[in-house]
Amino acid sequence: MAMIEDSAASGETPGGLRADEPARTAAGADEVRQLWRGAVGTDLPSRVRDVWDRVGRACAAAGRPRSSVRLLPVSKTHSAASILAVDRVLDTLATREEVPAGPAGRRLFGENHVQEIVAKSAQLAGHDVGLALIGHLQSNKVNAVAGLVEEFQALDSLKLAAKLDRRLSALGVSLRVLVEVNTSGEQAKHGVPMAEATALCRRLGDFDCLEVAGLMTVAVNSPDRHAVAACFDRLAGLQTQLRDDAVLDSSWPELSMGMSGDFELAIAHGATTVRVGTALFGPRDYGQGD
Ligand SMILES: *Cc1c(COP(=O)(O)O)cnc(C)c1O
C-alpha cells in the first residue's frame, strides 16, 4: 500500500505516463484500486514495450516487415483508463517505426462481452480509440453491439451474418468482419468447423453491410507447439484455398491468430493480427471486486 501511495502522489509511472485524470478523480476506492492494478501499474509501459519488441523480433525472424503485423491489444476486464494508457505507449512506439495502428487508421482494442463494450464505448467516447469484438456473439445481442464496434472477428454462422447485416443496414453502417474458424476441432470452441468454412465464406457476399476482411482462429491451448502451429497452418491453408477459388471479391488479407502464449509462433506462420491481452495488461480478474 505504501508503494501505491507513493506512486499516487507523483501521478506518474516510471515510464512517464500520466494516468487518466478524469477517471481517477471520479473513481471510488474500489475503482481506484482497479486502476492501480491496470492503467497505473508501474510495469504497464515496460510490458507494452516488451510485447512490441517481441512482435518486431518475430517479424524479423520470419523475414516479414514489421508493418505486416497488427498488434491488437485485448482489453477485456481492464479499465478504460488502462486502454488509454496502453494506447499512449503504443502510439510512441508505432510512430517511431511507422506502423499503422489498425485498419480504421486508429487503434482498436479487443473485447468479448457485449455489456462491457456498451460501458466502455461510453467511457471512451471522444478518445481516438475503437473497439473490436473478438469473441462469440449471440444473435440476441446483435442489436446491442452493432454500431459500437469497428470490427467483428468471430463471425461463425450464416444466421448471425444475416441478423448482423439486417441491423447494420438499419443503422446505415457497414462492419469489417473476420470469419472465426475452429481449427482445433475441439467441441468446446466457437468458430465454424473447417469443413463448413468455405461454404459459409461463399455466402457472405449476400450481405451488403459486411466487409469481409479475412479469417480468425483460437488455436488449441496446448504446450505442444506442433499442435498449435498446425492450427495456424490450417487457417493459412484455408486462406490460400479461398484465394485460389476466388471466393467473394476479397483477397482474404487478414489472418488473426496468436495470443499472449503463442503470438510469436503465429507470426512465424503468417498472422497479420495478433490478439494480445495478458502480456500487455497483466492478468485478468474475473471476480466481482476483490
Ligand atoms: C482473451 C482473448 C485473447 C487474449 O488472450 P491472452 O492470452 O490474454 O493474450 C485473444 N483472443 C481471444 C478471442 C480472446 O478471447
The ligand as an SDF file (V2000), in Angstrom:
LIG
                    3D

 15 15  0  0  0  0  0  0  0  0999 V2000
   -8.9440  -13.0530  -24.2930 C   0  0  0  0  0  0  0  0  0  0  0  0
   -8.6820  -13.3250  -25.7130 C   0  0  0  0  0  0  0  0  0  0  0  0
   -7.4050  -13.1170  -26.2580 C   0  0  0  0  0  0  0  0  0  0  0  0
   -6.2050  -12.6470  -25.4450 C   0  0  0  0  0  0  0  0  0  0  0  0
   -5.7570  -13.6570  -24.6210 O   0  0  0  0  0  0  0  0  0  0  0  0
   -4.3700  -13.5110  -23.8130 P   0  0  0  0  0  0  0  0  0  0  0  0
   -3.9450  -14.9070  -23.5910 O   0  0  0  0  0  0  0  0  0  0  0  0
   -4.6880  -12.7920  -22.5660 O   0  0  0  0  0  0  0  0  0  0  0  0
   -3.4420  -12.7560  -24.6680 O   0  0  0  0  0  0  0  0  0  0  0  0
   -7.2300  -13.3460  -27.6060 C   0  0  0  0  0  0  0  0  0  0  0  0
   -8.2380  -13.7900  -28.3930 N   0  0  0  0  0  0  0  0  0  0  0  0
   -9.4780  -14.0060  -27.9060 C   0  0  0  0  0  0  0  0  0  0  0  0
  -10.5410  -14.4710  -28.8210 C   0  0  0  0  0  0  0  0  0  0  0  0
   -9.7410  -13.7900  -26.5540 C   0  0  0  0  0  0  0  0  0  0  0  0
  -10.9740  -14.0080  -26.0740 O   0  0  0  0  0  0  0  0  0  0  0  0
  1  2  1  0
  2  3  1  0
  2 14  2  0
  3  4  1  0
  3 10  2  0
  4  5  1  0
  5  6  1  0
  6  7  2  0
  6  8  1  0
  6  9  1  0
 10 11  1  0
 11 12  2  0
 12 13  1  0
 12 14  1  0
 14 15  1  0
M  END
$$$$
